[in-house]
C-alpha cells in the first residue's frame, strides 16, 4: 500500500471509528462520522471544504493531497489530545463558516 493510501486509511479510521467512539466518552458537540469529517475539513481549509474541493465528484478525502491529509490527521490527533473545548471551538468555526451561528 502506498503512502497516500495509508494516509487515507488512517484518516477514515480516525473519523469513522476513533472520534465517534471518543464522543461516547467525552463532551463533544457531535458524534457522527460525517460531522467530524465536516469539522476537520472545514478547519483544514479555513472555510467550507466544498468551496475548495468538488462535491459529488468523489469523496472529499480522496481529493486531498498528501500534505492536506497529513494536516487533517494532525487536526484529528489534536482533537484527541486536547480538552473538549478544542473540539467545540473547531465545530463553532465550521458552523460560522457555514453561517449556522451568529458572528461575534
C-alpha positions in Angstrom: 0.0 0.0 0.0 1.4 3.4 -0.9 1.8 6.3 1.5 -1.3 8.2 0.1 -3.5 5.1 0.6 -2.1 4.6 4.1 -2.9 8.2 5.0 -6.4 7.9 3.6 -7.0 4.7 5.6 -5.7 6.5 8.8 -8.0 9.5 8.2 -11.0 7.2 7.7 -10.2 5.1 10.8 -9.9 8.2 12.9 -13.0 10.0 11.6 -15.2 6.9 11.2 -14.2 5.0 14.3 -11.9 6.7 16.8 -13.7 10.1 17.1 -17.3 8.7 17.2 -16.1 6.2 19.9 -14.4 9.0 21.8 -17.6 11.1 21.6 -19.3 8.5 23.7 -16.8 9.2 26.5 -16.4 12.9 26.1 -18.4 16.1 25.8 -18.2 16.6 22.1 -20.9 18.7 20.3 -21.2 16.0 17.6 -21.0 12.2 17.4 -21.5 11.2 13.8 -18.6 10.5 11.5 -19.7 12.8 8.7 -19.9 15.7 11.3 -16.3 15.0 12.4 -15.2 15.0 8.7 -17.0 18.3 8.1 -15.3 19.9 11.1 -11.9 18.6 10.2 -12.0 19.6 6.6 -13.5 23.0 7.2 -10.8 23.7 9.7 -8.2 22.4 7.4 -9.2 24.9 4.7 -10.4 27.7 7.0 -13.8 27.7 5.2 -16.4 25.3 4.0 -14.5 22.4 2.4 -16.7 22.4 -0.6 -15.6 25.8 -1.5 -12.2 24.2 -2.1 -13.0 20.7 -3.2 -15.6 19.4 -5.6 -18.8 18.0 -4.1 -20.1 14.8 -5.6 -17.2 14.1 -7.9 -15.6 11.7 -5.4 -15.4 11.7 -1.6 -13.6 14.8 -0.2 -10.9 12.8 1.5 -9.9 11.2 -1.9 -9.3 14.7 -3.3 -6.8 15.7 -0.6 -3.1 15.9 -1.3 -0.7 14.0 0.9 0.2 17.3 2.7 -3.5 18.0 3.2 -4.2 14.5 4.5 -1.3 14.8 6.9 -2.7 18.2 8.2 -6.2 16.7 8.5 -4.8 13.8 10.6 -2.9 16.3 12.7 -6.2 18.1 13.4 -7.8 14.8 14.5 -4.9 13.9 16.7 -5.2 17.4 18.3 -8.9 16.8 18.9 -8.0 13.5 20.7 -5.2 15.1 22.7 -6.8 18.5 23.6 -9.6 19.2 26.1 -13.1 19.0 24.8 -13.2 22.8 24.5 -10.9 22.5 21.5 -13.4 20.3 19.6 -16.2 22.7 20.5 -14.2 25.6 19.1 -13.5 23.7 15.8 -17.2 23.0 15.5 -18.0 26.6 16.1 -15.5 27.6 13.4 -17.1 25.3 11.0 -20.7 26.4 11.8 -19.6 30.1 11.5 -18.1 29.5 8.0 -21.4 27.8 7.1 -23.4 30.7 8.5 -25.1 28.4 11.0 -24.2 30.5 14.1 -24.2 34.3 14.5 -20.8 36.0 14.1 -19.4 37.6 17.2 
